[in-house]
């Protein structure tokens, strides 16, 4: 293999709900070999699990499929491969949906693959019997406190099964809860023939994935020196140009907006970072203190010398559980004494809930007066007498009906309370289920992944 | 010495870590990194965020990135999916820290504006 070989891996979607312009532009605006799509956050799996319970054909990122229909002809023509954790809790249903759009569009000659094995919801009890405790990683609580309320349970699997799918010749790979960086690491392992024991290389690919997994957040988006950034509207999605030695360049397509600088890339390196020496992933432990970073021309940042170590013997597990209900309503309150009037109105709401015969204990009540320095409480001086604020009033609890009474008693404040209320256009809020997040660990030996590939 | 804010000498980004948040701070120059390493301690950050962060603050040094990483435990009003507060993921904690008033030696400040 030539050491000059460069593999271009892009992130086309930083989260579920990111702009569809990302993938549409990436396939057109310049060279790219792999498009990766990161759809899954902690809460997403639980939402998808609920959808699957209502309809066994649901439970994946449906907008991924409709987007794919638009880019597949170009991907096929240019040989661009797609790796997406869009499968959610139902990767097979996602695969069937993709097959349907390919048939409809008459696209043939592409191989699809699905990675399975991350979903352990149905195996929890047998795994507990086999010795897995699934104690809460944050506070050590035993699983028994939430066992009967668990709604999803997924293992953050690594790059290996995705590499297997690539070896089988897959052009489109759908996974469930694969760890975000592994979507980027896997094609590098495959293209460069890296060993799964070459931890420096695996760490390099993992950090490459960490940098681009939130899309344009490394190309100038959400950057504190934002005045340096040009043309946010056409901000370029990030591309890693990787080499066999583990070095890579973070860049974006020429002519796109945004900014790739040591500062914009470092900002993203620091995003959601814990202990920089111990960035734990399924395939390795990456050491962020070994990163060498330098500007290599306009919108090109070179990264090299990354060191890694062997991974832990466990995978991270993400479980979700139902944890009662919550409701939140908003009202705009304006004019003289807006803050004082908001407190009078909040008291009216609690009083009226009691008049309906319901009780919401004080510790379950929520009131935030946006515009009185709620985000920067104590950090900067609060405005003394804002002439307009947004009252965000809500509650939590087990009694859905009590919470919905709160929703019914907001609009009447306009005619029954102090003056100056406006902007109640969103309709009556309704109580929704609270999804709790339960992080845990599982012995790697207990997890088996499986790749299904189908030619079309 | 000139009284300024952290925004004059650093950039920052924050996000959620379970029921807490992290704030990454990158100094504009190597000299400013050394300055911040000595002045921007976990105690300073904890004191500044005392009305937001109800747990301890841990600091990690990342000298190769001219950066410090702070973990603010219990700073999200209960955690990502459960709380009703607006900034449930600590997205703006980084910009909040940039408001921190700081006495910065004139020469370091001059280098930052030229850099």
Interface residues (C-beta under 8 A of the other chain):
Chain A: X42 X43 X138 X222 X223 X224 X225 X263 X266 X267 X268 X269 X270 X271 X272 X273 X274 X275 X276 X277 X288 X289 X290 X291 X292 X293 X323 X326 X328 X366 X368 X370 X374 X375 X376 X377 X378 X379 X380 X392 X394 X396 X434 X435 X436 X437 X439
Chain B: X7 X11 X12 X13 X14 X15 X16 X17 X18 X19 X22 X24 X25 X26 X48 X49 X50 X51 X52 X60 X62 X63 X64 X65 X66 X67 X69 X71 X79 X80 X81 X82 X84 X85 X86 X87 X92 X94 X95 X96 X97 X98 X99 X100
